[in-house]
Amino acid sequence: MKPYIARIEALIFAVLSGILLTPQGVNAQQPVPGGTVSRVEASESGCAITLQSNSATPTVVAVADADVCEQPIVGQKIQFTYSATGITVTPPPEVGTVSMLESGDHACYVDLVDANGESTLQFARFEICQQNILNTEVRLTYQPDSIYAASCQGDLDCKESDLVLLITQAEPTGKVPTPPQSLISSLPDGNYRYWNGRPSGAIVTDDELLAKGGVTFTFSKKGRDVVGVFGYVDGRAICVQGQVNENTVTGISVESNAGASPMSTGETFEQFGPGAFLKVRRGRQLPSNSAIIVEGRRVPIDVVRYDSTLLDLRGLTRINAGTSVPPRRC
């Protein structure tokens, strides 16, 4: 699919001695709030305005329409206001490995991982979610179409719609990909769940997790910041908070379990549980007044904080987010 490219134009409004100048079709090398004009010069592309920025010391140049050079603005202070009237759209992938299929209120949501490990979420027709293409490399066909608007919030009587690119066909390429591993750092902000098992369908149920076991990481991501719960299915769990680099999270962790005690109080990393996904060190016991009721008796909750934590998520696969909400902090 060819990219849809739209030209971006900015309007620069120069406020000078109470007079509003509005040069059209302005292109700015970088957005600056304004400054003092030191020079104007006519060029093939328009009027080149050299000024000293209000927010930085380097000289910057904005290119406006040629008639702006006729204005007496040298030595005067001006202020810019930018307005984008167009965008450049990054084309969706033509080929990708399906790492998630989920039927939503508006469309079928398809998570695709390209050859570089970059993950993108695309809209598709509902019937795409019925195809057996999870963990399969597919060639995709898109078509502009209307879906229920996000503003409808599940109201079936809502008449509003959004125009989107919908996947209309997803044909397997015949290649057998390695299990898809999108980079955690490339994911958009949101809530996610990863599992080291191999899903049997688009939706992984709690029963399937209990039957197959393994580890999960349910987390929220905002920029590079990640907060979530890493745990063994029906076993120990620990809160992890830190920053992600590709598929590794570094930061701190807090375990709140009955009988929890520091696994490592020094500089030596110890793995949390039988798997080698999570390693902790610099642990210390924290005071706690919390408790749970087990078989009618009060069992104290022990809290341990590890000031150094490494969580390696390579080998885990993204699955449906589930119903559990990640913690806001550890």
C-alpha positions in Angstrom: 0.0 0.0 0.0 1.3 3.4 -0.9 1.5 5.9 2.0 -1.0 8.7 2.2 1.2 11.8 2.3 -0.4 15.1 3.1 1.6 18.4 3.1 2.0 20.1 6.4 1.7 23.8 6.4 2.2 26.1 9.3 0.8 29.6 9.7 3.2 32.0 11.4 1.6 35.0 13.0 4.0 37.8 13.7 2.9 40.4 16.2 4.6 43.6 15.4 3.7 47.0 16.9 0.1 45.9 17.3 -0.1 44.8 13.6 -0.9 41.2 12.9 1.1 39.8 10.0 -0.2 36.5 8.5 2.2 35.1 5.9 0.7 32.0 4.3 2.4 28.7 3.5 5.1 29.0 6.0 7.7 26.3 6.6 9.7 26.4 9.8 12.8 24.4 10.4 11.9 23.9 14.0 9.1 25.2 16.2 10.3 28.2 18.2 8.1 30.6 20.2 9.6 33.7 18.5 12.5 36.1 18.9 14.1 39.3 17.6 14.5 39.5 13.8 18.1 40.1 12.9 17.8 39.7 9.1 15.4 39.0 6.3 16.5 37.8 2.9 14.5 36.8 -0.2 15.2 33.3 -1.5 13.8 30.8 -4.0 11.6 29.3 -1.4 10.3 32.5 0.0 11.5 35.1 2.7 14.1 33.7 5.0 13.8 35.2 8.5 16.8 35.0 10.7 16.2 35.6 14.4 17.4 35.0 17.9 15.1 32.6 19.7 13.5 33.5 23.0 14.1 30.1 24.4 17.6 29.2 23.1 20.8 31.0 22.0 21.4 29.6 18.5 20.1 31.6 15.5 17.2 30.0 13.8 15.6 30.6 10.5 11.9 30.5 9.4 10.9 30.6 5.7 7.7 32.6 5.0 6.0 33.9 1.8 8.1 36.3 -0.2 5.9 39.3 0.6 6.9 39.1 4.3 10.4 40.4 3.3 8.6 43.7 2.4 7.5 44.2 6.1 9.7 46.4 8.3 10.4 43.7 10.9 14.3 43.8 11.3 15.2 44.5 14.9 11.6 43.9 16.0 10.4 41.2 18.3 7.9 38.7 16.8 6.0 35.8 18.2 5.1 32.6 16.2 2.0 30.5 16.4 2.0 27.2 14.5 -1.0 25.4 13.1 -0.7 22.0 11.4 -3.1 21.7 8.5 -2.0 18.3 7.2 -0.2 15.1 8.3 2.1 12.4 7.0 0.6 9.0 7.6 3.0 6.0 8.2 1.7 3.2 6.0 0.5 0.0 7.8 2.6 -3.2 7.3 1.9 -5.2 4.2 3.3 -8.4 5.9 3.4 -9.2 9.6 3.1 -11.9 12.2 -0.2 -11.9 14.1 0.6 -11.9 17.8 -2.9 -11.1 19.0 -6.5 -11.2 17.7 -9.3 -9.7 19.8 -12.9 -8.9 18.8 -13.9 -5.5 20.2 -17.0 -3.3 20.1 -15.8 -1.4 17.0 -13.8 -4.0 15.0 -11.4 -6.9 15.2 -8.1 -5.7 16.8 -5.0 -7.3 15.2 -1.6 -6.9 16.7 1.1 -7.3 14.1 4.9 -7.7 14.5 7.0 -6.9 11.5 10.5 -8.2 10.6 12.1 -5.6 12.8 10.1 -6.6 15.9 8.0 -3.4 15.8 4.5 -3.9 17.0 1.4 -2.1 15.6 -2.3 -2.5 16.4 -4.6 -2.5 13.3 -8.4 -2.5 12.8 -9.8 -5.4 10.8 -13.2 -6.8 9.8 -14.8 -8.9 12.4 -14.5 -12.1 10.3 -10.7 -11.7 10.5 -10.9 -12.6 14.2 -12.5 -15.9 13.2 -9.4 -17.0 11.1 -6.9 -19.4 12.5 -3.9 -17.0 11.9 -2.6 -16.4 15.4 1.3 -16.6 15.4 1.1 -16.8 11.6 2.8 -14.6 9.1 0.2 -13.0 6.8 0.0 -10.8 3.8 -2.6 -8.0 4.4 -5.1 -6.1 2.3 -6.6 -2.8 3.6 -9.6 -0.8 2.6 -11.0 2.5 4.0 -14.3 1.8 5.8 -16.4 3.2 8.6 -16.7 1.7 12.1 -18.6 2.7 15.2 -17.0 5.8 16.6 -15.0 5.5 19.8 -17.2 8.3 21.2 -20.2 5.9 21.0 -18.8 4.0 24.0 -20.7 0.8 23.2 -24.1 2.5 22.5 -25.5 0.5 19.6 -28.0 3.3 18.8 -25.2 5.7 18.2 -25.0 7.1 14.6 -21.5 8.4 14.8 -18.7 6.7 12.9 -14.9 6.9 12.3 -13.3 6.4 8.9 -10.4 4.0 9.3 -8.2 1.6 7.3 -9.6 -1.9 7.8 -7.8 -5.2 7.1 -10.1 -6.9 4.7 -7.9 -9.9 3.9 -5.2 -11.7 5.8 -3.6 -14.5 3.7 -0.9 -16.7 5.3 2.4 -16.4 3.5 3.2 -20.1 4.1 6.3 -19.2 6.1 6.7 -20.7 9.6 7.8 -17.8 11.8 9.5 -18.0 15.1 7.2 -17.2 18.0 6.5 -13.5 17.5 8.3 -11.2 20.0 7.4 -7.6 19.7 9.6 -5.1 21.6 7.9 -4.0 24.8 9.6 -0.6 24.3 7.8 -0.1 21.0 4.3 -0.7 22.4 2.0 2.3 22.6 1.0 3.4 26.1 -1.6 1.1 27.6 -2.3 -2.0 29.6 -0.9 -5.4 28.5 -0.4 -9.0 29.6 2.4 -11.4 28.5 2.7 -15.1 29.0 5.5 -17.6 28.4 3.0 -20.2 27.1 1.7 -20.7 23.5 -1.9 -19.6 23.1 -4.4 -22.0 21.5 -6.6 -19.2 20.3 -7.2 -15.5 20.1 -8.4 -15.4 23.8 -6.5 -17.0 26.6 -8.9 -17.9 29.4 -8.0 -18.3 33.1 -8.8 -22.0 32.8 -6.2 -22.3 30.0 -3.6 -20.5 32.1 -4.3 -22.7 35.1 -4.1 -25.8 33.0 -0.8 -24.9 31.2 0.9 -22.9 34.0 3.9 -20.7 33.4 4.5 -17.1 34.2 2.6 -13.9 33.3 3.4 -10.2 33.5 0.4 -7.9 33.6 1.5 -4.3 33.3 0.8 -0.7 32.3 3.2 1.2 30.1 3.6 5.0 29.8 6.6 6.0 27.7 9.5 4.0 29.0 7.9 3.6 32.5 6.4 0.2 33.3 4.5 -1.0 36.4 3.1 -4.4 36.7 2.8 -7.8 38.5 5.0 -10.6 37.5 4.0 -14.0 38.8 3.8 -17.7 38.4 0.3 -18.9 37.5 -1.4 -19.9 40.8 1.8 -19.1 42.6 4.2 -16.4 43.9 3.8 -12.9 42.5 5.8 -9.6 42.8 5.2 -6.0 41.8 7.8 -4.7 39.4 8.3 -1.0 38.6 11.0 0.5 36.3 12.0 1.5 32.8 12.0 -0.7 29.7 14.8 -1.1 27.2 13.6 -3.3 24.3 12.3 -6.3 26.3 14.1 -5.8 29.6 12.7 -3.9 32.6 15.2 -2.5 35.2 14.1 -1.0 38.4 12.7 -2.0 41.8 10.3 -4.7 43.0 8.1 -5.3 46.0 6.9 -8.7 47.2 3.9 -8.8 49.5 3.3 -12.4 50.6 2.9 -14.3 53.8 6.3 -15.4 54.9 8.2 -13.3 52.3 11.8 -12.6 53.3 14.8 -11.1 51.3 16.3 -13.5 48.8 19.4 -11.3 48.4 20.4 -8.5 50.7 23.7 -7.8 48.9 25.0 -7.2 45.4 24.4 -10.8 44.1 21.4 -11.3 41.9 19.0 -14.2 42.9 16.3 -15.4 40.5 12.7 -15.1 41.7 11.2 -18.6 41.4 12.3 -21.5 39.3 12.5 -19.5 36.0 15.3 -17.2 35.1 13.0 -14.3 34.0 13.2 -12.2 37.1 16.4 -11.5 39.2 16.5 -9.4 42.4 19.1 -8.1 44.8 19.5 -5.4 47.6 16.4 -6.7 49.4 15.2 -5.4 52.7 12.2 -6.2 54.9 9.6 -3.4 55.3 7.2 -3.0 58.2 3.7 -4.1 57.4 0.4 -4.2 59.3 -1.5 -6.0 56.5 -2.9 -9.5 56.9 -5.2 -11.9 55.1 -7.8 -14.3 56.6 -7.0 -18.0 55.8 -9.4 -20.6 57.1 -10.7 -18.3 59.7 -7.4 -17.1 61.1 -5.4 -13.9 60.5 -2.1 -14.5 58.6 0.3 -11.5 58.5 1.5 -10.2 55.1 5.3 -9.7 55.0 6.7 -7.1 52.6 10.1 -7.1 51.0 11.5 -4.4 48.7 14.3 -5.1 46.2 16.1 -1.9 45.2 17.6 -3.6 42.1 15.5 -5.8 39.8 16.0 -7.2 36.3 13.0 -8.6 34.4 13.8 -10.3 31.0 10.6 -10.7 29.0 12.2 -12.3 26.0 10.3 -15.5 25.1 7.0 -14.2 26.4 4.1 -13.7 24.1 1.5 -11.0 24.2 -2.0 -12.2 25.0 -5.4 -10.5 25.8 -5.1 -8.1 28.7 -7.6 -10.0 30.9 -9.7 -8.5 33.7 -6.9 -7.7 36.2 -5.9 -4.0 36.3 -2.1 -3.4 36.8 -1.1 -1.5 39.9 -0.3 2.2 39.6 2.9 1.8 41.6 4.7 -0.7 43.7 
